[in-house]
Amino acid sequence: MTIDKSLKIKAGSVKMRNVMTRAERLTKLIETERWKEGDPVYGLPKVRVPKISLKKKKKVKKADEEAA
């Protein structure tokens, strides 16, 4: 059985996830020195997920037309 075209995920349309995997959480905790080698992997403290907001592009065409 095949997947419908509308259900396939394109590479450019990857959304920001609000949950990190355990490996991603461990790397963040190691960077901030909140986890050391030998500490238990279960019951990790919470890690804030960075939210990235994209800036809107300015409209350059109208400014160029008004100047001309």
C-alpha positions as CSV (number, residue, x, y, z in Angstrom):
1,M,0.0,0.0,0.0
2,T,1.4,3.4,-0.9
3,I,1.2,6.8,0.9
4,D,-0.9,9.5,-0.6
5,K,1.1,12.5,-1.9
6,S,-0.6,14.9,0.5
7,L,0.6,12.9,3.5
8,K,4.3,12.8,2.6
9,I,6.6,15.2,4.5
10,K,8.7,17.4,2.3
11,A,12.2,18.3,3.5
12,G,11.5,22.0,3.5
13,S,8.3,21.8,5.6
14,V,9.9,20.4,8.8
15,K,8.2,22.2,11.7
16,M,9.7,23.0,15.1
17,R,9.1,20.3,17.6
18,N,8.1,21.1,21.1
19,V,9.5,17.9,22.6
20,M,13.2,16.8,22.6
21,T,14.4,13.3,22.5
22,R,16.4,12.0,25.5
23,A,19.7,12.3,23.6
24,E,18.9,15.9,22.7
25,R,18.1,16.7,26.3
26,L,21.3,15.1,27.5
27,T,23.4,17.2,25.1
28,K,21.7,20.3,26.3
29,L,22.2,19.3,30.0
30,I,25.9,18.5,29.3
31,E,26.4,21.9,27.7
32,T,24.9,23.7,30.8
33,E,26.8,21.3,33.1
34,R,23.5,20.1,34.8
35,W,24.3,16.4,34.0
36,K,27.5,14.4,34.5
37,E,28.7,11.1,33.3
38,G,27.3,8.4,35.6
39,D,24.1,10.2,36.5
40,P,20.8,8.3,35.9
41,V,19.3,8.8,32.4
42,Y,15.7,8.5,33.7
43,G,14.0,11.4,35.5
44,L,16.0,14.1,33.7
45,P,15.3,17.7,34.6
46,K,13.2,19.8,32.2
47,V,15.0,21.5,29.3
48,R,13.6,24.6,27.5
49,V,13.1,24.1,23.8
50,P,14.3,27.1,21.9
51,K,11.6,28.6,19.7
52,I,12.8,30.2,16.5
53,S,10.6,32.9,14.9
54,L,11.3,33.7,11.3
55,K,11.6,37.4,10.4
56,K,9.3,38.6,7.6
57,K,11.0,39.9,4.5
58,K,10.6,43.5,3.8
59,K,8.8,44.6,0.6
60,V,11.5,46.1,-1.6
61,K,9.6,46.3,-4.8
62,K,7.3,49.1,-3.7
63,A,10.2,51.2,-2.4
64,D,12.0,50.8,-5.7
65,E,8.9,51.8,-7.7
66,E,8.3,55.0,-5.6
67,A,11.9,56.1,-6.0
68,A,11.7,55.7,-9.8
